[in-house]
Amino acid sequence: RVSLGTFSLRPTLKRMPPHTQCRKSNQPSHKKTSIFQTELMDTRAARPFSFSFNTSDYRILLMDQDQGRLYLGSQEYLVALDMHNVNKEPLIIHWPAPAKRKGECQMTGKGKQGECANFVRLIEPWNRTHLYTCGTGAYQPICTFINRGWRAEDYLFRLVPGYVDSGKGKCSYDPKQENVAILINNNLYAGVHIDFMSTDAALFRTMGGRTAIRTEQYDSRWLNEPVFVQIQQIPDSAQKNDDKLYFFFREKSLDSNGGASPTVLARVGRVCLNDEGGQKSLVNRWTTFLKARLICSVIGKDGVETRFDELRDVFIQPTQDERSPMVYALFTTAGSVFKGSAVCVYSMADIRNVFNGPFAHKHGHNYQWTEYTGKIPYPRPGTCPGGTFTPGIRSSKNFTDEAVNFIRAHPLMFHPVYPIHRRPLVVRTGVDYRFTALVVDQVDAVDGRYEVLFLGTDRGTVQKVIVLPKDPTSFEELTLEEVEVFRVSPDEIQPRNLYVSSDAGLTQVSLHRCGVYGRACSDCCLARDPYCAWDGESCSAFTPSTKRRSRRQDVKHGDPLRQCRGFNAKVEKRLRETMQFGVEGSSTFLECQPRSPQATVKWLFQREGKRKLVREILKTNHGILLKTLNQTDAGLYHCLATENNFKHTVARVALRILDRDIVLALTAEDEDEEPKTRPVEPHQPQSSFVSTPFPPEIRLINQYCQSYWEQLSPKQQQQRKRTSRRHTESQDQGLG
């Protein structure tokens, strides 16, 4: 399972949700460039981190931009990595649960899957020199402080000796239970299960010298078996007393009784940061708690609406106005019959409008949700004490009993929150993977600023997706590439480099591999990758500050006819013709993979100066398969890529067809293993052989193989030898 996060000058993703699912008919709008783990290692585009200690369950918990460190939590270990020098030795803390507590945990029947350990689930900055950290503590959550020093140069990372705090209300008991938390002014706000059996989930505020406060206990109208996904402070106005905490979660529907109602609902909730609870009712409970439904759906051609209800991840993208960040949310469909994944984006203006709208109310003989039309008490439920609309109320304890009782019975808003344009940015159905995590990076290109989405999947890959506006109401989604980061499912990711964590460890992946698009201006332009531009010689990383007249990039249109005028002919001249041999009566594969993931490919066959379209072939993403070769198939094959009306030749392959009888004679095993004769035609006696000199084709094959071998690096030669040896061994064993 991949989870993602960004290292840039913006807040970063710190945790990842559990597995998600995908489904049927909506494929990406084009083919992708797939980069596998071995290629990443060979090109040094990925660097796996391996640690000297034995642990698992790595999670990226904090990007420390003050000191340039990446903090990881795992089973009984905390790790600090230097992001500016990834080769530097990491700082490591061993933080196990006490042996006595492990024994008590196992006595309760836990521990069959290794849960009776301390799984680190929280690392938050406390002040300039210290971090606050919590772990599951073998089903007895514990917290403590970490001294990280004033500067990274201090090379300091150690637990504060002798200090251990209870983690109840801060960290889950069960390592499989997701929790979210954030420290604000030394107050810890956490969405967490607070009991051993994981039956009591709450939004909790602890620490900071204030009385602990939480959501109403065991009231399904407030929270009904929630799974917390993200938590973030977002100011509502210039007035500090209006600041609110927004949290995103999914929960079981109160109406899921086997009918048409969904079983799971996606939610956004909020509370005021200065909420102190009620005086008579809702004592030590939130008096400003409200929640609303998030809608992410797509209308099919048949007019049927498909809703993605299982919220899996949220990334909050800051804007110039700190009160109006963009909310990117990742969803999957609920249930196992119809599976799919989608990404929707919401504006804070739309979210606030819903919270300022009507409340939901169950009414009537069917006890259905309806809009509450009665009197709304003053101050309006959900407003903050001392804020813009309640300047005369100093504390939530001064709210009227009427206002407090109303919000206790009506925490849900009637209207849902719809995404911008009322449809998803990205939809995946009919695929064999599930999206599990999301992170968004802002990239400045020649023709504007773009949002690049990195989407983790449960098959160990990361998809890089860009959504381009076509007009004010529609957009185009392009998958730039898909990178295989792990052989097994990863667990958490963080760009300017992409950090990906899993049970097995951590990998650092470059955000761009511009070289895979080729050296041609047209290929680089057609790729439409905002991280890359053609610099006059090759496709290389784009830097907005660089003043180069030869720089070419066109993310919005991908038009090489306009951008690369005068440079395209050079590519055709530079393209080498390769020679390939096939045996009469057998099949052969002609390889061709265009650099641009959006290109469509067709093959032309040239013989005696005439070209024609190759039709009777088996096409793949890597080339074509020609079946049952004969001498008329010999000739020159052109692989032609087309995109945005731009056509160019990607590969030229000269195919030579070898006589089958000659090849059989040359490959027959003789006593001296040097066959120089071939069997006669079938009508001749079996014992009769005719001496045959080596034909010119064989000398060409030898030259071709020798030149091909010399072009390989020593590492590639060793790899080819190992592959050949394994193939020979499998044949000896009758396996292939």
Long-range contacts (C-beta under 8 A, 24 or more apart in sequence): 1-436, 1-437, 1-456, 1-458, 1-489, 1-490, 1-491, 1-502, 2-436, 2-437, 2-456, 2-457, 2-458, 2-460, 2-461, 2-462, 2-485, 2-486, 2-489, 2-490, 2-491, 2-493, 2-500, 3-60, 3-313, 3-436, 3-437, 3-456, 3-490, 3-491, 3-492, 3-493, 3-500, 3-501, 4-437, 4-438, 4-439, 4-454, 4-455, 4-456, 4-462, 4-492, 4-493, 4-494, 4-498, 4-500, 5-60, 5-63, 5-439, 5-492, 5-493, 5-494, 5-499, 6-63, 6-439, 6-440, 6-441, 6-454, 6-494, 6-495, 6-496, 7-63, 7-65, 7-70, 7-83, 7-494, 7-495, 7-496, 7-497, 7-499, 8-441, 8-442, 8-495, 8-496, 9-65, 10-317, 10-318, 10-442, 11-232, 11-316, 11-318, 12-63, 12-494, 13-60, 13-313, 13-315, 13-437, 13-438, 13-439, 13-493, 13-494, 14-60, 14-61, 14-62, 14-63, 15-59, 15-60, 15-61, 15-178, 15-180, 15-492, 16-59, 16-313, 16-436, 16-437, 16-456, 16-491, 16-492, 16-493, 17-178, 17-227, 17-229, 17-312, 17-313, 17-330, 17-436, 17-437, 18-178, 18-227, 18-312, 18-436, 19-434, 19-436, 19-458, 20-310, 20-312, 20-330, 20-332, 20-341, 20-434, 20-435, 20-436, 20-458, 21-310, 21-332, 21-333, 21-336, 21-339, 21-340, 21-341, 21-434, 22-332, 22-339, 22-340, 22-341, 22-428, 22-429, 22-431, 22-432, 22-433, 22-434, 22-435, 23-333, 23-338, 23-339, 23-340, 23-341, 23-428, 23-429, 23-430, 23-431, 24-338, 24-339, 24-340, 24-429, 24-430, 25-300, 25-429, 25-430, 26-298, 26-340, 26-427, 26-428, 26-429, 26-430, 27-428, 27-429, 27-430, 27-431, 28-428, 28-477, 28-479, 29-476, 29-477, 29-478, 29-479, 30-478, 30-479, 30-597, 30-598, 31-597, 31-598, 31-599, 31-621, 32-463, 32-479, 32-480, 32-481, 32-482, 32-597, 33-480, 33-481, 33-482, 33-516, 33-595, 33-597, 34-481, 34-482, 34-483, 34-484, 35-481, 35-482, 35-483, 35-484, 35-513, 35-516, 36-484, 37-484, 37-485, 37-486, 37-487, 40-483, 40-484, 40-485, 40-509, 42-715, 43-513, 43-515, 45-509, 45-510, 45-513, 46-483, 46-485, 46-507, 46-508, 46-509, 46-510, 47-86, 47-507, 47-508, 48-505, 48-506, 48-507, 49-81, 49-86, 49-90, 49-505, 49-506, 49-507, 49-508, 50-505, 51-77, 51-79, 51-90, 51-92, 51-505, 53-77, 53-92, 53-94, 56-503, 56-504, 57-119, 57-175, 57-491, 57-503, 58-491, 58-492, 58-501, 58-502, 58-503, 58-504, 58-505, 58-506, 59-120, 59-121, 59-491, 59-492, 59-501, 60-492, 60-493, 60-494, 60-499, 60-501, 60-506, 61-120, 61-121, 61-122, 61-123, 62-123, 62-124, 62-125, 62-131, 63-494, 64-125, 64-148, 66-125, 66-128, 67-148, 67-151, 67-152, 68-152, 69-148, 69-152, 70-494, 70-499, 71-123, 71-131, 72-501, 72-506, 73-119, 73-120, 73-121, 73-122, 73-123, 73-133, 73-135, 74-119, 74-120, 75-114, 75-117, 75-118, 75-119, 75-120, 76-117, 76-118, 76-119, 76-120, 76-135, 77-120, 78-120, 78-123, 78-133, 78-146, 78-157, 80-148, 80-157, 81-506, 82-152, 83-497, 86-497, 86-508, 91-155, 91-156, 91-157, 92-157, 93-146, 93-157, 93-158, 93-159, 95-120, 95-133, 95-135, 95-144, 95-159, 97-135, 97-137, 97-138, 97-140, 97-142, 98-138, 101-137, 101-138, 101-140, 102-138, 104-138, 105-138, 105-139, 105-140, 108-139, 108-196, 110-139, 115-139, 115-174, 115-175, 115-176, 117-175, 118-142, 119-175, 121-171, 121-172, 121-175, 121-179, 122-170, 122-171, 122-179, 122-181, 122-190, 124-181, 124-182, 124-183, 124-188, 125-183, 126-183, 126-186, 130-160, 132-183, 132-188, 134-167, 134-170, 134-171, 134-181, 135-167, 135-171, 136-167, 136-171, 136-172, 136-173, 136-174, 136-175, 137-167, 137-171, 139-173, 139-174, 139-196, 140-167, 140-173, 141-166, 141-167, 141-168, 141-170, 141-171, 141-172, 141-173, 142-166, 142-167, 143-167, 143-170, 143-171, 168-194, 169-194, 169-202, 169-204, 169-206, 169-212, 169-214, 170-204, 170-206, 172-198, 173-198, 174-198, 178-227, 178-228, 178-229, 179-228, 180-228, 180-229, 180-230, 180-231, 180-247, 181-231, 182-231, 182-232, 182-233, 182-245, 184-233, 184-245, 184-273, 187-273, 189-231, 189-245, 190-231, 191-226, 191-228, 191-231, 191-247, 191-249, 192-228, 201-225, 201-226, 201-228, 203-228, 203-247, 203-269, 203-271, 203-286, 203-289, 210-276, 211-276, 211-277, 211-284, 212-284, 213-275, 213-276, 213-277, 213-284, 213-285, 213-286, 214-284, 214-285, 214-286, 215-285, 215-286, 215-289, 216-282, 216-285, 216-286, 216-289, 216-408, 220-254, 221-254, 221-409, 221-411, 221-412, 222-289, 222-291, 222-411, 223-249, 223-251, 224-251, 224-252, 224-253, 224-254, 225-251, 225-252, 226-250, 226-251, 226-267, 227-251, 229-311, 229-312, 229-313, 229-314, 230-313, 230-314, 230-315, 230-316, 232-316, 233-273, 234-316, 234-322, 234-323, 234-325, 234-348, 235-322, 235-323, 236-323, 236-352, 236-387, 237-323, 237-387, 237-388, 239-387, 239-388, 241-272, 241-274, 241-384, 241-385, 241-386, 241-387, 242-272, 242-384, 242-387, 242-388, 243-272, 243-273, 243-274, 243-384, 244-270, 244-271, 244-272, 244-273, 244-288, 244-384, 245-270, 245-271, 245-272, 245-273, 246-270, 246-351, 248-294, 248-311, 248-314, 248-327, 248-329, 249-311, 250-309, 250-310, 250-311, 255-369, 262-307, 262-309, 262-334, 263-309, 263-334, 263-335, 264-309, 264-310, 264-334, 265-293, 265-309, 266-293, 266-294, 266-295, 266-296, 266-309, 266-310, 266-311, 266-329, 266-331, 267-291, 267-292, 267-293, 267-294, 267-311, 268-292, 268-294, 268-327, 268-351, 268-417, 270-355, 270-382, 272-383, 272-384, 272-385, 272-387, 272-396, 273-384, 274-384, 274-385, 274-386, 274-395, 274-396, 275-384, 275-385, 275-396, 276-385, 276-395, 276-396, 276-397, 277-396, 277-397, 278-396, 278-397, 278-399, 278-404, 279-397, 279-398, 279-399, 280-401, 280-404, 281-401, 281-404, 281-405, 281-408, 282-404, 282-407, 282-408, 287-396, 287-399, 287-403, 287-404, 287-407, 288-381, 288-382, 288-383, 288-384, 288-396, 288-407, 289-407, 289-411, 290-355, 290-381, 290-382, 290-407, 290-411, 290-412, 290-413, 291-411, 291-412, 291-413, 292-351, 292-354, 292-355, 292-412, 292-413, 292-415, 292-416, 292-417, 293-413, 293-416, 293-417, 294-329, 294-344, 294-346, 294-416, 294-417, 295-344, 295-416, 295-417, 295-418, 295-419, 296-329, 296-331, 296-342, 296-344, 296-419, 296-424, 297-423, 297-424, 298-342, 298-423, 298-424, 298-427, 299-423, 306-333, 306-338, 306-340, 307-333, 308-332, 308-333, 308-340, 308-341, 308-342, 308-344, 308-424, 309-333, 309-334, 310-334, 312-435, 312-436, 312-437, 313-436, 313-437, 313-438, 314-438, 315-438, 315-439, 315-440, 317-440, 317-442, 317-451, 323-348, 324-348, 324-349, 327-351, 328-425, 328-438, 328-440, 328-453, 329-438, 330-435, 330-436, 330-437, 330-438, 330-455, 332-434, 332-435, 339-429, 339-434, 340-427, 340-428, 340-429, 341-426, 341-427, 341-428, 341-429, 341-434, 341-435, 342-424, 342-426, 342-427, 342-428, 343-424, 343-425, 343-426, 343-435, 343-438, 343-453, 343-455, 344-419, 344-423, 344-424, 344-425, 345-419, 345-420, 345-425, 346-417, 346-418, 346-419, 346-420, 347-420, 350-417, 350-418, 350-420, 351-417, 354-413, 354-415, 354-416, 354-417, 355-382, 355-413, 357-413, 357-414, 357-415, 358-413, 358-414, 358-415, 359-410, 359-412, 359-413, 359-414, 360-410, 360-412, 360-413, 360-414, 361-410, 361-414, 369-412, 369-414, 370-414, 371-414, 372-410, 372-414, 376-406, 377-402, 377-403, 377-406, 378-403, 379-403, 381-406, 381-407, 381-410, 382-407, 421-473, 421-474, 421-475, 425-453, 425-467, 425-475, 425-477, 426-453, 426-455, 426-465, 426-467, 426-477, 432-459, 433-457, 433-458, 433-459, 433-461, 434-458, 437-492, 437-493, 439-493, 439-494, 439-495, 441-495, 441-511, 443-530, 443-531, 444-530, 444-544, 445-530, 445-533, 445-542, 445-544, 445-553, 445-555, 446-533, 446-542, 446-551, 446-553, 446-554, 446-555, 447-553, 447-554, 447-555, 447-556, 448-555, 448-556, 450-530, 450-555, 452-480, 452-530, 452-531, 454-493, 454-495, 454-498, 456-490, 456-493, 456-500, 458-489, 459-489, 460-484, 460-485, 460-486, 460-487, 460-488, 460-489, 460-490, 460-502, 461-485, 462-493, 462-498, 462-500, 462-509, 464-529, 466-528, 466-529, 466-530, 466-555, 468-528, 468-555, 468-556, 478-528, 478-597, 478-598, 479-597, 480-527, 480-528, 480-529, 480-597, 481-513, 481-516, 481-529, 481-597, 483-509, 485-509, 512-541, 514-538, 514-539, 514-540, 514-541, 515-539, 515-540, 516-595, 517-595, 517-596, 518-595, 520-564, 520-567, 520-568, 520-570, 520-571, 520-595, 520-648, 521-552, 521-560, 521-563, 521-564, 521-567, 521-568, 521-571, 522-560, 522-564, 522-567, 522-568, 522-571, 522-646, 522-648, 523-571, 523-594, 523-595, 523-596, 524-552, 524-553, 524-595, 525-552, 525-553, 525-554, 525-558, 525-559, 525-560, 525-563, 525-564, 526-558, 526-560, 526-595, 526-596, 526-598, 526-599, 526-643, 526-644, 526-646, 527-558, 527-595, 527-596, 527-597, 528-554, 528-555, 528-558, 528-596, 528-598, 529-555, 530-555, 534-564, 534-567, 557-644, 558-596, 558-598, 558-643, 558-644, 559-644, 559-646, 560-644, 560-646, 561-644, 561-645, 561-646, 568-648, 571-648, 572-648, 572-649, 575-649, 575-650, 575-651, 575-652, 576-652, 577-636, 577-652, 577-653, 577-654, 578-651, 578-652, 578-653, 578-654, 579-653, 579-654, 579-656, 579-700, 579-704, 580-653, 580-654, 580-655, 580-656, 581-655, 581-656, 581-657, 581-658, 581-697, 581-700, 581-701, 581-704, 582-626, 582-629, 582-633, 582-655, 582-656, 582-657, 582-658, 583-629, 583-657, 583-658, 583-660, 583-663, 584-629, 584-630, 584-631, 584-657, 584-658, 584-659, 584-660, 584-663, 585-628, 585-629, 585-630, 585-660, 586-628, 586-629, 586-660, 587-625, 587-626, 587-627, 587-628, 587-629, 588-625, 588-626, 588-629, 588-655, 589-623, 589-624, 589-625, 589-626, 590-623, 590-624, 590-625, 590-626, 590-637, 590-639, 590-651, 590-653, 590-655, 591-622, 591-623, 591-651, 591-653, 592-622, 592-623, 592-624, 592-639, 592-650, 592-651, 592-653, 593-621, 593-622, 593-623, 593-650, 594-639, 594-641, 594-650, 595-650, 596-641, 596-643, 598-643, 599-641, 599-642, 599-643, 600-641, 600-642, 600-643, 601-639, 601-640, 601-641, 601-642, 601-650, 602-640, 602-642, 603-637, 603-638, 603-639, 603-640, 604-637, 604-638, 604-640, 605-635, 605-636, 605-637, 605-638, 606-635, 606-636, 606-637, 606-638, 607-634, 607-635, 607-636, 611-638, 626-655, 629-657, 630-657, 631-657, 633-657, 656-697, 656-700, 658-697, 658-701, 659-695, 659-697, 662-692, 662-695, 662-697, 662-698, 665-692, 666-694, 666-698
